[in-house]
Amino acid sequence: MAAQVNESLSKLKIKDPEAVVASSEAAKTNGNGNGHAEAEESGDEDEESTPTPGGDGAKKKRKRKRKPKKAGAGGVGPTKQSSPPRVLLSNLFPSGEYPIGKEEEYRNENSYRTTNEEKRHLDRINNDFLQEYRQGAEIHRQVRQWAAQNIKPGQSLTEIAEGIEDSVRALTGHQGLEEGDNIKGGVAFPTGLNLDHIAAHYSPNAGNKTVLQKDNVMKVDFGVHINGRIVDSAFTMSFDPMYDNLLEAVREGTNTGIREAGIDVRMCDIGEAIQETMESYECEINGETYPIKCIRNLNGHDIRQWQIHGGKSVPIVKSNDQTKMEEGEVFAIETFGSTGNGYVRDDLETSHYAKRADAPNVPLRIASASKLLNVINKNFGTLPFCRRYLDRLGQEKYLLGLNNLVSSGVVEAYPPLVDKKGSYTAQFEHTILLRPNVKEVISRGDDY
């Protein structure tokens, strides 16, 4: 999820939401260890001897079948993920140990951390923290790889977003329909499906009819969390090789940022390296060559528990920011490139919101605002949400109250961020953990 340097609120367009989309129930019946639920009746038979009516002492054998085995008895649990993803991830990893992300040794003056026994000990005592992150990261990998294989032109953005979100809910085991369930785990923020010049924060609201086209460049940005440990990762997909250089420039920009990041590293040095990498590319689109520009007012950011934007920003251009990364911090390293101005502004209908971590305690004079705030507190806390999520919870006629919460400074609105129309933008993002002895790119996969 993108962090903007200067965010401003935009007015909401009020429109009646459609009927709430029913939540996927498939997760309730998948992954329950019934891989061999159909037990066959035993071929063995008990024999019981009874006297024959003739009184000659001969005996007649009566056959009696044994009772069939109970379904699931001794069954083998699922060993691979379904398509679409619906098998609870913990059933695929019954030991509770999840795949480790890509570990990278610290460099230069921090190289000692790799073998330092004190740092290694500090790392070992953080096992619960790491397993929560690794579980979320594995869910992200499985869902995004399914999405990348199955998203096709002709699908609506609503269908795509709900496919991703239903999968995340199924794999985490948190459908988010009961109070507090989504705060325990599940979807970390609304799925961003940003087309062409739209760089970030666009998710379809109820009634949205936008359909993915073959010539679109789409950024897919979604998050998973377990106990508030947020994994934030994004990728860009296109269906025309004409855009390949744009995607490669941004992907390599993100990889550069990951390589440069580390304990005690200054933000300005990371941004300068990213810009040098990304802006060395150009892209030919429909016979015209465009330089790839970093979107200078979009940044990476640190992540705190249940808080997607923690307070520190990771620039993607050269700057004077002397802030340092510190041991134990978690960062989303994300970069954005554009064939346009390399600068975004607020536009279009808002879908993303989040309660501010420092929300003021102000009187709310509109009854619907108080009611809605109670729903937000119980279901999202400080996690971002969108209007579709409120619809899903059965909320109705809430826009007046939502506007009031925004104007009161209790809830922050995140309008879509766009470059100039006709341009194309791309995004790649990973979450990294600055562990005491090693840097772990927690969301790294075979795909990117």
Secondary structure, DSSP 8 states (H G I E B T S, - for coil): --EESS-------------------GGGTSSSS-TT------S-EEEEEEE-TT-SS-EEEEEEE-----TTTT-----S--SS--S-HHHH-TTS-----EEE---GGGGGGGT-HHHHHHHHTTHHHHHHHHHHHHHHHHHHHHHHHH--TT-BHHHHHHHHHHHHHHHHT--S-STTHHHHEEEEEEEEEEETTEEE-----TT---B--TT-EEEEEEEEEETTEEEEEEEEEESSGGGHHHHHHHHHHHHHHHHH--TT-BHHHHHHHHHHHHTT-EEEETTEEEE-EE-TTEEEEE-BTTBS--S-EE-SS------B--TT-EEEEEEEEESS-S--EE-S---EEEE-TT-------SHHHHHHHHHHHHHTTTS-EEHHHHHHTT--S-HHHHHHHHHTTSEEEE--EE--TT--EEEEEEEEEE-SS-EEETT--S--
